[in-house]
Amino acid sequence: GLDVYRTAVGYYNKEEWKLAAENFQSFLKNHGQHPRAENARFYYGLTLVKLDNFKQARDVLRAFVKDYPRSRERIVAGYWIGHACYFLDDFTGAETELSQFLETAEQDPLREWALPYLADSELRLKKADAAARHFQQALDAFPQGEMSEDARFGLARCFEQLKKIPEA
């Protein structure tokens, strides 16, 4: 059993997502009660995100959070659930999950992505004021970050929606 787990981890570390997913799934199917099942479930969910299988990733990670509420990975799993919701156009789910993540993960590097994804979800839910605040938070915290251009563009869209054209 542990060999399959180690194989899955090896594939995960080499970013061979499909093989990692297959091996994590096999390990969980045959060894669901093993002490490594908690880690296997978390990394299986992340592997599904990497494969853009957002629906299954969301389901696996939601089950992980439910089954392992004390896991040290619970907070990060919340980010990835929100991420999956966002890419499934479930903006209400994304808003809920990403807000919870941001409340509990004050120093997590994933905040760089959580803030703009939350803001864009809010904008799509017609909550332009909240979206503008979160886009601005993203720009203040990560002015040169990978999502800074998206945040600037999102902020301009907020001002447009709020009829504050000069700021846009």
C-alpha positions in Angstrom: 0.0 0.0 0.0 2.7 2.5 1.0 4.5 1.8 -2.3 1.5 3.1 -4.3 1.5 6.2 -2.0 5.2 6.8 -2.5 4.8 6.4 -6.2 2.0 8.9 -6.3 4.1 11.4 -4.3 7.0 10.9 -6.7 4.8 11.6 -9.7 3.3 14.7 -7.9 6.8 16.0 -7.1 7.7 15.6 -10.8 4.5 17.4 -11.8 3.2 14.3 -13.7 -0.3 15.1 -12.6 -2.2 12.3 -14.5 0.0 9.6 -13.1 -0.1 11.1 -9.6 -3.9 11.3 -9.7 -4.2 7.7 -10.8 -1.9 6.5 -8.0 -3.4 8.6 -5.3 -6.9 7.4 -6.3 -5.7 3.8 -6.3 -4.1 4.2 -2.9 -7.3 5.8 -1.4 -9.5 3.1 -3.0 -7.4 0.3 -1.5 -6.1 1.9 1.7 -8.7 4.6 2.7 -8.1 4.0 6.4 -4.2 4.1 6.2 -2.6 6.9 8.3 -1.4 8.5 5.0 -4.9 8.6 3.6 -5.4 12.2 4.9 -2.3 13.4 2.9 -3.3 11.3 -0.1 -6.7 12.8 -0.2 -5.4 16.4 0.0 -2.8 15.9 -2.7 -5.2 14.0 -4.8 -7.5 17.1 -4.7 -4.5 19.3 -5.6 -3.6 17.0 -8.5 -7.1 17.3 -9.9 -6.8 21.1 -9.8 -3.6 20.8 -11.7 -5.4 18.7 -14.3 -8.1 21.3 -14.5 -10.7 18.8 -13.3 -12.2 21.5 -11.1 -15.5 19.7 -10.3 -13.9 16.6 -9.0 -11.2 18.6 -7.2 -13.8 20.6 -5.5 -15.7 17.5 -4.4 -12.5 15.7 -3.2 -11.3 18.8 -1.3 -14.7 19.5 0.3 -14.8 15.9 1.5 -11.2 16.3 2.8 -12.2 19.4 4.8 -15.3 17.6 6.2 -13.5 14.4 7.1 -10.3 16.0 8.5 -11.5 19.3 10.1 -8.3 19.5 12.2 -5.9 18.9 9.3 -3.1 21.5 9.0 -3.9 21.5 5.3 -7.6 22.5 5.9 -7.0 26.2 5.3 -5.1 25.8 2.1 -7.7 23.3 0.9 -10.2 26.1 1.4 -8.3 28.2 -1.1 -8.2 25.4 -3.7 -12.0 24.8 -3.2 -12.6 28.5 -3.9 -10.2 28.4 -6.8 -12.1 25.4 -8.3 -15.5 27.2 -7.7 -14.2 30.2 -9.5 -13.2 28.2 -12.6 -16.5 26.4 -12.5 -18.3 29.8 -12.7 -19.7 29.1 -9.2 -19.0 32.7 -8.0 -21.1 32.4 -4.9 -19.1 29.3 -3.8 -15.8 31.1 -4.7 -16.9 34.2 -2.7 -17.6 32.0 0.4 -14.5 29.9 0.2 -12.1 32.6 -0.7 -13.4 34.9 2.0 -13.0 32.2 4.6 -9.5 31.5 3.4 -8.5 35.2 3.5 -9.9 35.5 7.1 -7.8 32.6 8.4 -4.6 32.7 6.2 -3.2 36.2 6.9 0.4 35.3 5.8 -0.3 32.6 3.2 1.3 33.3 -0.2 -1.9 32.1 -1.9 -3.5 35.4 -0.9 -1.9 36.9 -4.0 -4.4 34.9 -6.1 -7.2 34.7 -3.6 -7.8 38.4 -3.4 -8.2 39.0 -7.2 -10.3 35.8 -7.6 -12.5 36.9 -4.7 -12.8 40.4 -6.2 -13.7 39.1 -9.6 -16.3 36.8 -8.2 -17.8 39.7 -6.3 -17.8 41.8 -9.4 -19.6 39.1 -11.3 -22.1 38.9 -8.5 -22.8 42.7 -8.9 -21.0 43.6 -5.7 -18.7 46.2 -7.2 -17.9 48.1 -3.9 -16.6 44.9 -2.2 -14.8 43.9 -5.4 -13.1 47.3 -5.7 -11.9 46.9 -2.0 -10.5 43.5 -2.7 -8.8 44.4 -6.0 -7.2 47.4 -4.2 -6.1 45.2 -1.3 -4.5 42.9 -3.9 -2.7 45.8 -5.5 -1.5 47.2 -2.1 -0.2 43.8 -0.9 1.2 42.6 -4.2 2.0 45.6 -6.4 4.3 43.6 -8.6 2.6 40.3 -8.2 1.6 37.9 -11.0 -2.0 39.0 -10.7 -1.4 42.8 -10.5 -2.4 43.5 -14.1 -5.6 41.5 -13.6 -6.3 43.4 -10.3 -5.7 46.8 -12.1 -8.1 45.8 -14.9 -10.6 44.5 -12.4 -10.5 47.7 -10.4 -11.2 49.7 -13.6 -14.2 47.5 -14.3 -15.4 48.1 -10.8 -15.2 51.9 -11.2 -17.0 51.6 -14.6 -19.8 49.5 -12.9 -20.0 52.1 -10.1 -20.1 54.9 -12.6 -16.8 56.4 -11.3 -15.3 56.7 -14.8 -12.5 59.2 -14.0 -10.8 56.7 -11.6 -11.0 54.0 -14.3 
